[in-house]
Amino acid sequence: MDGIDNFRDFGGFAVGGGGVVRLGRLLRSAHHAQASDEDLARLSAIPVSVVIDPRRPRERLRDPSRRPATFAPRVIQTEEGDGDAPHIAFLRQGDLSDEAVERYLLGYYRAAPFQPHYRDLFARAFAALAEEPGALLIHCTAGKDRTGLLAALIRAALGGGWDETVADYMLTNAVMLTPARIAQAAPGLTTLIGAPPSEAILHGFLGVQPQHLQASFDEIDARHGSLDHYLAWLGVDDARRARLIEQLVV
């Protein structure tokens, strides 16, 4: 894509019960506000049935999605969590040490799977994935944290291996941590925090690290006892998981 960052297919992986997840059914990206006309043509050629947009209302107003005229998928989004994104609030507070950045990110990932609006959004995403025949496309602002977590949960629910899931999650860095991207983001971060951003801030708010995704899954185990119990809490019982596998695995 020209103006849609971090766009990729996160299917095509082997699952523990045998088989491979179909390509063309699981897609992820950053926001679509800067999609080019060529991008819109590419999107219109993809049979997308469902778009999952976990952005807050203010984020959607700031960066409204460009869509092809013929593109009419079911859109699942949240009306909760208005106001500034948590990372903006964090960057506006005083302690921006490397240690504080890491504490914030770990805390964010530990809490995210249990936030009421994300629980509702994730539950609706799994229900739609089991019901709809076409592709599912997840996108947030940068397509890395909220999108990355939901993509990892979908892979895990289908029986994907952990190492491969982390590898897909880490592909974000190849797009978002380039010298050009860092140079583009640095002035805005400097204005926000009143000083040039540290490497920890740049890497934390443009890229991803495996220990943060691990923190989400560790907290899921701590609170629910297992991923299976957490998925059941989202409405993904044995019957729905079987339906997901029937729909997506060949």
VOBA-1610 file (N, C-alpha, C; in pm, whole numbers, padded with zeros to 5 digits, always signed):
BEGIN
Met+00084-00119+00000Met+00000+00000+00000Met+00089+00125+00000Asp+00038+00233-00061Asp+00114+00357-00067Asp+00096+00441+00059Gly-00029+00455+00103Gly-00057+00544+00215Gly-00117+00476+00335Ile-00122+00344+00335Ile-00170+00267+00451Ile-00050+00191+00507Asp-00002+00236+00621Asp+00117+00174+00679Asp+00087+00037+00738Asn+00192-00045+00744Asn+00188-00167+00825Asn+00081-00265+00778Phe+00050-00264+00648Phe-00055-00351+00594Phe+00004-00488+00563Arg-00058-00591+00615Arg-00011-00726+00585Arg-00118-00831+00616Asp-00098-00947+00557Asp-00179-01065+00583Asp-00115-01138+00700Phe-00192-01163+00807Phe-00133-01237+00919Phe-00185-01380+00927Gly-00235-01430+00814Gly-00269-01571+00804Gly-00153-01648+00744Gly-00184-01767+00694Gly-00082-01848+00630Gly+00006-01927+00725Phe-00033-01936+00852Phe+00051-02007+00949Phe-00008-02144+00982Ala+00081-02237+01020Ala+00038-02371+01059Ala-00023-02367+01199Val-00121-02454+01223Val-00186-02461+01354Val-00159-02597+01416Gly-00166-02598+01550Gly-00128-02717+01624Gly-00212-02839+01593Gly-00339-02819+01562Gly-00426-02933+01533Gly-00413-02985+01391Gly-00324-02926+01314Gly-00307-02967+01175Gly-00373-02869+01080Gly-00310-02844+00970Gly-00363-02752+00871Gly-00294-02617+00876Val-00335-02530+00785Val-00278-02397+00770Val-00392-02297+00758Val-00377-02181+00821Val-00479-02076+00811Val-00474-02015+00671Arg-00591-02000+00612Arg-00600-01948+00476Arg-00536-01809+00465Leu-00469-01785+00355Leu-00427-01650+00322Leu-00547-01572+00269Gly-00542-01441+00287Gly-00649-01355+00236Gly-00767-01340+00328Arg-00763-01400+00446Arg-00876-01391+00539Arg-00847-01306+00663Leu-00719-01289+00697Leu-00681-01215+00818Leu-00583-01106+00778Leu-00627-00982+00786Leu-00547-00868+00744Leu-00534-00768+00858Arg-00423-00692+00857Arg-00401-00592+00962Arg-00327-00473+00903Ser-00346-00355+00964Ser-00280-00236+00912Ser-00290-00123+01013Ala-00225-00011+00978Ala-00246+00116+01046Ala-00371+00182+00986His-00399+00306+01028His-00521+00374+00983His-00518+00400+00832His-00634+00436+00779His-00652+00449+00634His-00675+00593+00590Ala-00649+00688+00677Ala-00681+00828+00645Ala-00600+00879+00526Gln-00481+00826+00505Gln-00395+00873+00397Gln-00387+00773+00281Ala-00487+00688+00272Ala-00489+00592+00162Ala-00491+00664+00029Ser-00408+00619-00065Ser-00406+00678-00199Ser-00521+00620-00281Asp-00547+00682-00396Asp-00648+00628-00485Asp-00612+00486-00529Glu-00482+00462-00547Glu-00437+00327-00582Glu-00464+00229-00468Asp-00445+00275-00343Asp-00476+00190-00227Asp-00624+00156-00225Leu-00708+00254-00255Leu-00853+00229-00255Leu-00890+00126-00361Ala-00823+00132-00474Ala-00847+00031-00578Ala-00805-00106-00529Arg-00691-00113-00461Arg-00646-00242-00407Arg-00744-00294-00303Leu-00791-00207-00214Leu-00887-00250-00112Leu-01016-00300-00175Ser-01061-00233-00278Ser-01188-00271-00340Ser-01181-00410-00403Ala-01058-00457-00431Ala-01041-00590-00491Ala-01033-00700-00386Ile-01029-00662-00259Ile-01020-00761-00150Ile-01160-00783-00093Pro-01206-00907-00082Pro-01341-00932-00030Pro-01346-00920+00122Val-01335-00797+00173Val-01338-00773+00317Val-01483-00771+00365Ser-01514-00857+00462Ser-01648-00861+00520Ser-01659-00776+00645Val-01548-00768+00721Val-01552-00702+00852Val-01427-00618+00871Val-01446-00494+00918Val-01335-00409+00961Val-01346-00391+01112Ile-01238-00418+01183Ile-01231-00395+01327Ile-01147-00271+01350Asp-01207-00166+01406Asp-01137-00039+01429Asp-01143-00007+01577Pro-01038-00040+01654Pro-01041-00016+01798Pro-01003+00125+01841Arg-00993+00217+01746Arg-00956+00353+01782Arg-01068+00423+01861Arg-01029+00519+01943Arg-01124+00600+02016Arg-01196+00695+01920Pro-01314+00745+01959Pro-01386+00837+01871Pro-01301+00957+01828Arg-01223+01013+01919Arg-01142+01129+01882Arg-01037+01093+01777Glu-00982+00973+01788Glu-00884+00928+01688Glu-00950+00914+01551Arg-01072+00861+01549Arg-01141+00844+01421Arg-01176+00978+01358Leu-01209+01077+01441Leu-01238+01210+01388Leu-01112+01276+01333Arg-01000+01254+01401Arg-00875+01316+01358Arg-00824+01253+01228Asp-00839+01123+01216Asp-00789+01051+01098Asp-00901+00965+01040Pro-01001+01027+00976Pro-01112+00947+00923Pro-01067+00855+00811Ser-01121+00737+00810Ser-01081+00636+00712Ser-01130+00673+00574Arg-01041+00658+00476Arg-01081+00665+00336Arg-01121+00524+00293Arg-01235+00515+00227Arg-01284+00385+00183Arg-01322+00392+00035Pro-01302+00282-00038Pro-01353+00279-00176Pro-01505+00294-00177Ala-01557+00353-00283Ala-01702+00374-00293Ala-01778+00242-00286Thr-01718+00135-00336Thr-01785+00004-00339Thr-01751-00080-00217Phe-01679-00024-00122Phe-01630-00098-00006Phe-01730-00080+00107Ala-01804-00186+00140Ala-01910-00172+00240Ala-01908-00286+00340Pro-01796-00306+00409Pro-01794-00413+00509Pro-01867-00372+00636Arg-01894-00468+00718Arg-01942-00441+00853Arg-01826-00382+00934Val-01848-00268+00999Val-01744-00202+01076Val-01776-00216+01224Ile-01681-00271+01299Ile-01695-00288+01444Ile-01599-00193+01511Gln-01653-00102+01591Gln-01571-00003+01658Gln-01628+00023+01797Thr-01563+00108+01873Thr-01606+00138+02008Thr-01636+00286+02021Glu-01737+00318+02101Glu-01766+00457+02134Glu-01712+00494+02271Glu-01642+00401+02335Glu-01586+00426+02468Glu-01444+00480+02455Gly-01392+00525+02569Gly-01252+00567+02574Gly-01226+00696+02502Asp-01321+00791+02505Asp-01297+00919+02440Asp-01191+00997+02516Gly-01140+01101+02452Gly-01031+01178+02511Gly-00899+01137+02451Asp-00792+01187+02510Asp-00659+01156+02460Asp-00625+01009+02479Ala-00548+00956+02385Ala-00499+00820+02399Ala-00408+00811+02521Pro-00401+00694+02587Pro-00320+00683+02709Pro-00174+00720+02689His-00117+00690+02573His+00025+00721+02556His+00048+00871+02547Ile-00051+00947+02499Ile-00038+01093+02498Ile-00039+01146+02641Ala-00131+01094+02722Ala-00136+01135+02863Ala-00005+01101+02934Phe+00050+00984+02904Phe+00177+00946+02966Phe+00288+01043+02927Leu+00297+01076+02798Leu+00405+01162+02752Leu+00393+01303+02806Arg+00275+01342+02851Arg+00256+01476+02906Arg+00291+01484+03054Gln+00310+01370+03118Gln+00346+01374+03260Gln+00497+01385+03273Gly+00547+01401+03395Gly+00685+01443+03414Gly+00792+01339+03389Asp+00775+01217+03437Asp+00882+01118+03434Asp+00881+01044+03300Leu+00979+01077+03217Leu+00992+01011+03086Leu+01123+00935+03078Ser+01169+00887+03191Ser+01291+00807+03193Ser+01267+00676+03118Asp+01376+00610+03081Asp+01364+00481+03013Asp+01285+00383+03098Glu+01309+00385+03229Glu+01239+00293+03319Glu+01089+00323+03322Ala+01054+00452+03321Ala+00913+00489+03325Ala+00843+00449+03195Val+00911+00466+03083Val+00853+00425+02955Val+00824+00275+02956Glu+00919+00196+03003Glu+00898+00051+03007Glu+00786+00014+03104Arg+00780+00079+03220Arg+00671+00051+03315Arg+00536+00082+03253Tyr+00529+00194+03184Tyr+00402+00232+03120Tyr+00360+00127+03018Leu+00451+00089+02930Leu+00416-00006+02824Leu+00376-00142+02880Leu+00450-00190+02979Leu+00413-00317+03041Leu+00276-00306+03107Gly+00251-00195+03176Gly+00122-00175+03240Gly+00008-00169+03139Tyr+00034-00101+03028Tyr-00069-00092+02923Tyr-00104-00230+02871Tyr-00005-00310+02838Tyr-00031-00443+02782Tyr-00093-00537+02884Arg-00058-00522+03011Arg-00121-00607+03113Arg-00269-00574+03129Ala-00304-00447+03114Ala-00442-00405+03138Ala-00531-00420+03015Ala-00475-00405+02895Ala-00556-00394+02774Ala-00654-00511+02752Pro-00614-00637+02774Pro-00709-00745+02744Pro-00835-00743+02829Phe-00836-00662+02937Phe-00947-00665+03032Phe-01025-00534+03035Gln-00982-00434+02958Gln-01058-00310+02952Gln-01197-00339+02896Pro-01305-00289+02961Pro-01439-00326+02916Pro-01464-00301+02768His-01417-00186+02714His-01447-00158+02573His-01366-00249+02481Tyr-01247-00291+02523Tyr-01171-00385+02440Tyr-01229-00525+02452Arg-01275-00562+02570Arg-01338-00694+02583Arg-01458-00702+02489Asp-01541-00599+02487Asp-01658-00598+02399Asp-01615-00602+02253Leu-01517-00522+02218Leu-01469-00517+02080Leu-01411-00651+02037Phe-01327-00711+02122Phe-01266-00840+02089Phe-01372-00947+02075Ala-01471-00947+02165Ala-01578-01047+02158Ala-01654-01035+02027Arg-01686-00912+01986Arg-01757-00891+01861Arg-01671-00929+01740Ala-01541-00906+01752Ala-01451-00944+01643Ala-01450-01095+01623Phe-01440-01171+01732Phe-01439-01317+01720Phe-01573-01368+01667Ala-01682-01308+01713Ala-01813-01351+01664Ala-01826-01326+01514Ala-01780-01210+01469Ala-01788-01178+01326Ala-01697-01269+01245Leu-01580-01299+01298Leu-01487-01385+01226Leu-01546-01524+01205Ala-01625-01571+01302Ala-01688-01702+01289Ala-01807-01701+01193Glu-01867-01582+01175Glu-01991-01574+01098Glu-01972-01529+00954Glu-01876-01439+00932Glu-01865-01374+00801Glu-01777-01455+00706Pro-01811-01459+00578Pro-01736-01543+00485Pro-01610-01480+00427Gly-01601-01347+00433Gly-01487-01280+00371Gly-01375-01253+00468Ala-01288-01159+00428Ala-01171-01126+00509Ala-01209-01035+00625Leu-01130-01045+00731Leu-01137-00955+00845Leu-01014-00866+00840Leu-01035-00734+00854Leu-00927-00637+00853Leu-00928-00560+00984Ile-00819-00571+01060Ile-00803-00497+01186Ile-00711-00379+01161His-00751-00262+01207His-00657-00150+01202His-00685-00054+01316Cys-00580+00000+01375Cys-00593+00108+01472Cys-00519+00228+01414Thr-00444+00301+01495Thr-00373+00418+01443Thr-00243+00376+01374Ala-00156+00307+01449Ala-00029+00261+01391Ala-00033+00114+01354Gly-00139+00043+01394Gly-00148-00099+01361Gly-00049-00184+01436Lys-00016-00144+01562Lys+00089-00218+01632Lys+00047-00272+01768Asp-00019-00193+01852Asp-00051-00237+01988Asp-00188-00302+01996Arg-00293-00224+01977Arg-00428-00280+01982Arg-00448-00383+01870Thr-00406-00346+01750Thr-00414-00441+01639Thr-00327-00562+01664Gly-00206-00539+01715Gly-00114-00649+01741Gly-00166-00746+01844Leu-00229-00693+01950Leu-00284-00780+02053Leu-00399-00864+02000Leu-00494-00801+01930Leu-00607-00878+01877Leu-00560-00980+01774Ala-00465-00943+01688Ala-00413-01039+01591Ala-00349-01158+01661Ala-00275-01132+01768Ala-00212-01241+01843Ala-00317-01330+01908Leu-00425-01272+01961Leu-00531-01352+02021Leu-00600-01440+01918Ile-00623-01386+01798Ile-00684-01465+01692Ile-00593-01581+01652Arg-00465-01552+01637Arg-00371-01659+01602Arg-00370-01767+01710Ala-00369-01724+01837Ala-00367-01820+01947Ala-00495-01904+01951Ala-00609-01840+01927Ala-00736-01913+01929Ala-00741-02020+01820Leu-00673-01994+01710Leu-00671-02091+01600Leu-00566-02200+01617Gly-00481-02185+01720Gly-00379-02287+01746Gly-00244-02255+01688Gly-00219-02127+01658Gly-00089-02087+01607Gly+00020-02096+01713Gly+00142-02122+01672Gly+00254-02131+01765Gly+00295-01994+01816Trp+00347-01991+01940Trp+00383-01864+02002Trp+00497-01795+01929Asp+00600-01868+01892Asp+00715-01805+01826Asp+00674-01738+01696Glu+00587-01803+01620Glu+00542-01746+01494Glu+00453-01625+01518Thr+00374-01630+01624Thr+00288-01516+01658Thr+00373-01395+01695Val+00476-01416+01774Val+00565-01306+01810Val+00636-01252+01686Ala+00677-01341+01598Ala+00746-01298+01476Ala+00655-01209+01391Asp+00527-01244+01379Asp+00434-01158+01305Asp+00419-01024+01375Tyr+00406-01025+01506Tyr+00394-00902+01584Tyr+00514-00811+01562Met+00633-00869+01558Met+00756-00791+01545Met+00779-00736+01405Leu+00706-00784+01305Leu+00720-00731+01169Leu+00689-00581+01163Thr+00611-00533+01260Thr+00582-00390+01266Thr+00709-00306+01266Asn+00814-00353+01332Asn+00935-00272+01344Asn+01002-00247+01210Ala+00986-00338+01116Ala+01047-00319+00985Ala+00985-00202+00911Val+00862-00166+00948Val+00792-00055+00883Val+00799+00072+00966Met+00781+00058+01098Met+00763+00175+01183Met+00892+00227+01246Leu+00999+00150+01244Leu+01124+00195+01305Leu+01231+00222+01199Thr+01192+00266+01083Thr+01287+00304+00980Thr+01339+00445+01009Pro+01458+00478+00958Pro+01509+00615+00978Pro+01411+00722+00930Ala+01345+00698+00817Ala+01251+00796+00765Ala+01132+00815+00859Arg+01080+00705+00912Arg+00966+00713+01003Arg+01006+00783+01133Ile+01122+00750+01185Ile+01168+00815+01309Ile+01186+00965+01286Ala+01246+01002+01173Ala+01264+01144+01144Ala+01130+01216+01129Gln+01032+01148+01076Gln+00899+01205+01059Gln+00830+01226+01194Ala+00847+01131+01286Ala+00776+01137+01414Ala+00845+01226+01516Ala+00976+01242+01507Ala+01052+01311+01610Ala+01005+01454+01636Pro+00978+01538+01534Pro+00937+01675+01562Pro+00808+01684+01644Gly+00709+01601+01611Gly+00584+01603+01687Gly+00604+01560+01831Leu+00687+01458+01851Leu+00716+01414+01988Leu+00793+01522+02063Thr+00884+01590+01995Thr+00959+01699+02060Thr+00864+01810+02105Thr+00769+01846+02021Thr+00671+01947+02058Thr+00587+01902+02177Leu+00549+01776+02178Leu+00463+01724+02284Leu+00533+01722+02419Ile+00659+01679+02421Ile+00726+01660+02550Ile+00823+01773+02582Gly+00846+01864+02488Gly+00932+01979+02516Gly+01079+01950+02509Ala+01117+01839+02450Ala+01258+01801+02437Ala+01267+01692+02332Pro+01384+01671+02272Pro+01398+01561+02176Pro+01367+01427+02243Pro+01291+01342+02178Pro+01255+01214+02240Pro+01375+01122+02253Ser+01377+01048+02361Ser+01482+00948+02381Ser+01460+00829+02289Glu+01562+00745+02281Glu+01547+00622+02202Glu+01437+00534+02259Ala+01424+00531+02392Ala+01319+00450+02454Ala+01180+00498+02413Ile+01162+00631+02407Ile+01032+00684+02365Ile+01007+00653+02219Leu+01105+00676+02133Leu+01088+00649+01991Leu+01055+00502+01966His+01130+00413+02029His+01108+00270+02008His+00978+00225+02074Gly+00944+00285+02188Gly+00823+00245+02258Gly+00696+00289+02189Phe+00699+00404+02123Phe+00577+00458+02066Phe+00570+00449+01914Leu+00675+00396+01853Leu+00669+00364+01710Leu+00677+00214+01685Gly+00748+00143+01770Gly+00772+00000+01748Gly+00709-00086+01855Val+00748-00212+01854Val+00696-00310+01950Val+00812-00393+02004Gln+00789-00452+02121Gln+00888-00539+02184Gln+00819-00666+02233Pro+00884-00782+02221Pro+00817-00908+02255Pro+00772-00919+02399Gln+00845-00855+02491Gln+00806-00868+02632Gln+00673-00800+02661His+00632-00705+02578His+00505-00638+02602His+00388-00730+02564Leu+00397-00795+02449Leu+00294-00892+02413Leu+00291-01007+02513Gln+00408-01051+02556Gln+00416-01157+02657Gln+00345-01115+02785Ala+00356-00986+02821Ala+00292-00938+02943Ala+00141-00954+02936Ser+00080-00930+02818Ser-00064-00950+02803Ser-00102-01094+02827Phe-00029-01186+02766Phe-00065-01327+02778Phe-00035-01381+02918Asp+00069-01330+02981Asp+00097-01369+03120Asp-00015-01322+03212Glu-00065-01201+03189Glu-00172-01149+03272Glu-00303-01224+03246Ile-00326-01265+03123Ile-00443-01348+03093Ile-00436-01478+03174Asp-00319-01542+03176Asp-00304-01664+03255Asp-00325-01637+03403Ala-00272-01524+03452Ala-00282-01492+03594Ala-00427-01467+03636Arg-00503-01399+03553Arg-00640-01362+03590Arg-00742-01470+03559His-00720-01545+03450His-00821-01641+03405His-00776-01786+03415Gly-00650-01808+03444Gly-00601-01944+03459Gly-00549-02005+03331Ser-00599-01960+03218Ser-00553-02011+03089Ser-00609-01924+02978Leu-00547-01934+02862Leu-00599-01862+02746Leu-00738-01913+02709Asp-00760-02044+02721Asp-00892-02100+02688Asp-01001-02037+02772His-00976-02018+02901His-01076-01956+02989His-01099-01810+02952Tyr-00992-01742+02915Tyr-01008-01602+02872Tyr-01091-01595+02745Leu-01060-01681+02647Leu-01136-01681+02522Leu-01283-01714+02549Ala-01311-01805+02642Ala-01450-01834+02677Ala-01518-01711+02734Trp-01443-01631+02811Trp-01493-01504+02865Trp-01530-01408+02753Leu-01463-01420+02639Leu-01495-01339+02521Leu-01605-01402+02435Gly-01656-01517+02477Gly-01759-01584+02400Gly-01708-01686+02301Val-01578-01714+02306Val-01519-01813+02215Val-01517-01949+02286Asp-01632-02015+02288Asp-01641-02147+02349Asp-01595-02253+02249Asp-01607-02377+02286Asp-01559-02485+02198Asp-01630-02482+02063Ala-01760-02455+02064Ala-01836-02455+01939Ala-01790-02341+01848Arg-01769-02223+01906Arg-01726-02111+01822Arg-01583-02132+01773Arg-01498-02189+01856Arg-01362-02215+01809Arg-01363-02316+01695Ala-01447-02419+01707Ala-01459-02516+01598Ala-01507-02449+01470Arg-01598-02354+01484Arg-01647-02280+01369Arg-01536-02196+01307Leu-01454-02132+01390Leu-01341-02054+01340Leu-01246-02142+01259Ile-01216-02258+01314Ile-01124-02349+01245Ile-01185-02397+01114Glu-01314-02427+01116Glu-01384-02469+00994Glu-01377-02360+00887Gln-01393-02235+00929Gln-01394-02122+00835Gln-01255-02090+00780Leu-01153-02106+00864Leu-01024-02045+00832Leu-00909-02142+00806Val-00922-02266+00848Val-00808-02359+00839Val-00831-02460+00728Val-00728-02481+00648Val-00735-02581+00541Val-00622-02680+00559
//
